[in-house]
C-alpha cells in the first residue's frame, strides 16, 4: 500500500496542487491559500497567500538554488539548501510519501472512503510537532487532508487539498525568480507608499525562568533598530527594524523555515524573518531549533513587555 502511494506521488513527472492551510499555533487560527508546482527532478514553486489577501510569498527551487521571494517588498533571499528534501512539507506530496516510507511504525486505519496514516514528521521542529495524520482517498489514491499535531495530538497545522493534478510540467523558465519579481515590482511602483509608526514587537511565549532584561534603540543611517535581551535558562536576543526593500538577491544562511504566517531562515543558532513591514532576527547559543521556532512564532506587536 505505502509502496503504491510512494510510486504514484513520486513518479509523476510533475504536478500542480492547490490547498488551504490552517495554522493554529497562535492566539487566533490563520488560514492561507497554498499553490504548488513541481517538475522533476528538482523544480518547485510554492505560493502562500493569507486567505482573501493579495500579499504573497514564494519558495522557489530552480537550477540556481532555493529562493524565498516577497514580491510586494521586492525582496529575494537565496539559500544554499537542499529544501524540501530534508524536512516534512505537508503541502508537497513527494515529501509526504517520503514520510510514509521513512516511518516503520506508521499506523493505518480505514473507512469506506479513505485510508488514514499516523506517521512521524521529519521537521526541524519535530519535538513540538512530532506527529501527522495523512488521509488518502481510496479511489484516487491521493491525499485529501494532512493534520500536523503536537505531543498531545492536538491539530496545529491542517492542510486540506482542493485539487491535485498529476503529470503537469512547467518549463525551467517558468521557475525563474525574476519572472515573479518583475510582475510584482510594477504593482509596488504604482502603489502609494504609506509610512507607518515604528512599533516594537515582543515574544508572547511564557518561559518561567527567562525574562526581558534589556531593551534599547539604535539609530543607524536614518533607520531605527530595537534590540531586546532575554536572560535566564533560555537566553536569546531579538533584533527588529523596518524592512529595507531591495531589488538585489540577498544570500542567506540556513534553510527555509515555515512559520505559518511567513517563511523565514533558520540555522543552528539563529532565525530571521519578515512580517508587517519589519525584519526580525533572533540569535542564541542556548536555544534549540525547536525553541527558536517557538519564540519566532510567538512574536507580535504589543505595548506589554
CORZIBEL-V97205 format. One record per residue. N is the residue number from 0. NEAR is the number of other C-alpha atoms within 8 Angstrom. Layout:
N | NEAR
N | NEAR
This chain:
0 | 4
1 | 8
2 | 7
3 | 7
4 | 11
5 | 14
6 | 8
7 | 8
8 | 11
9 | 9
10 | 7
11 | 10
12 | 11
13 | 13
14 | 15
15 | 12
16 | 12
17 | 12
18 | 13
19 | 12
20 | 12
21 | 11
22 | 12
23 | 11
24 | 9
25 | 8
26 | 5
27 | 6
28 | 9
29 | 9
30 | 10
31 | 11
32 | 12
33 | 13
34 | 11
35 | 14
36 | 13
37 | 13
38 | 13
39 | 8
40 | 5
41 | 9
42 | 14
43 | 13
44 | 12
45 | 11
46 | 11
47 | 11
48 | 13
49 | 13
50 | 7
51 | 5
52 | 6
53 | 6
54 | 7
55 | 11
56 | 13
57 | 12
58 | 12
59 | 14
60 | 14
61 | 12
62 | 7
63 | 5
64 | 10
65 | 14
66 | 13
67 | 13
68 | 14
69 | 11
70 | 13
71 | 11
72 | 9
73 | 14
74 | 13
75 | 13
76 | 11
77 | 12
78 | 13
79 | 10
80 | 9
81 | 8
82 | 10
83 | 8
84 | 7
85 | 8
86 | 11
87 | 12
88 | 10
89 | 10
90 | 9
91 | 8
92 | 11
93 | 9
94 | 13
95 | 12
96 | 13
97 | 9
98 | 13
99 | 12
100 | 10
101 | 6
102 | 9
103 | 5
104 | 5
105 | 10
106 | 7
107 | 8
108 | 7
109 | 8
110 | 6
111 | 4
112 | 8
113 | 10
114 | 12
115 | 11
116 | 12
117 | 11
118 | 14
119 | 10
120 | 12
121 | 10
122 | 11
123 | 7
124 | 10
125 | 11
126 | 7
127 | 8
128 | 14
129 | 15
130 | 14
131 | 13
132 | 11
133 | 13
134 | 12
135 | 12
136 | 12
137 | 9
138 | 5
139 | 5
140 | 8
141 | 10
142 | 11
143 | 11
144 | 11
145 | 13
146 | 12
147 | 14
148 | 14
149 | 12
150 | 10
151 | 5
152 | 7
153 | 7
154 | 10
155 | 12
156 | 12
157 | 12
158 | 13
159 | 10
160 | 12
161 | 9
162 | 7
163 | 10
164 | 8
165 | 9
166 | 8
167 | 10
168 | 9
169 | 10
170 | 6
171 | 9
172 | 5
173 | 7
174 | 14
175 | 9
176 | 9
177 | 6
178 | 9
179 | 9
180 | 11
181 | 8
182 | 8
183 | 11
184 | 12
185 | 8
186 | 9
187 | 10
188 | 6
189 | 6
190 | 6
191 | 4
192 | 4
193 | 4
194 | 4
195 | 4
196 | 4
197 | 5
198 | 6
199 | 9
200 | 9
201 | 10
202 | 9
203 | 8
204 | 8
205 | 4
206 | 6
207 | 5
208 | 7
209 | 11
210 | 9
211 | 10
212 | 8
213 | 7
214 | 9
215 | 7
216 | 8
217 | 8
218 | 8
219 | 7
220 | 4
221 | 5
222 | 8
223 | 10
224 | 12
225 | 12
226 | 12
227 | 12
228 | 12
229 | 13
230 | 11
231 | 8
232 | 6
233 | 10
234 | 12
235 | 13
236 | 11
237 | 11
238 | 11
239 | 13
240 | 11
241 | 11
242 | 8
243 | 4
244 | 7
245 | 8
246 | 7
247 | 6
248 | 9
249 | 7
250 | 7
251 | 9
252 | 9
253 | 11
254 | 12
255 | 12
256 | 8
257 | 8
258 | 10
259 | 7
260 | 7
261 | 10
262 | 13
263 | 12
264 | 13
265 | 14
266 | 10
267 | 7
268 | 12
269 | 11
270 | 14
271 | 11
272 | 11
273 | 12
274 | 8
275 | 4
276 | 7
277 | 10
278 | 12
279 | 12
280 | 11
281 | 13
282 | 10
283 | 10
284 | 6
285 | 8
286 | 12
287 | 8
288 | 12
289 | 12
290 | 8
291 | 12
292 | 11
293 | 9
294 | 11
295 | 11
296 | 10
297 | 10
298 | 11
299 | 8
300 | 8
301 | 9
302 | 5
303 | 4
304 | 5
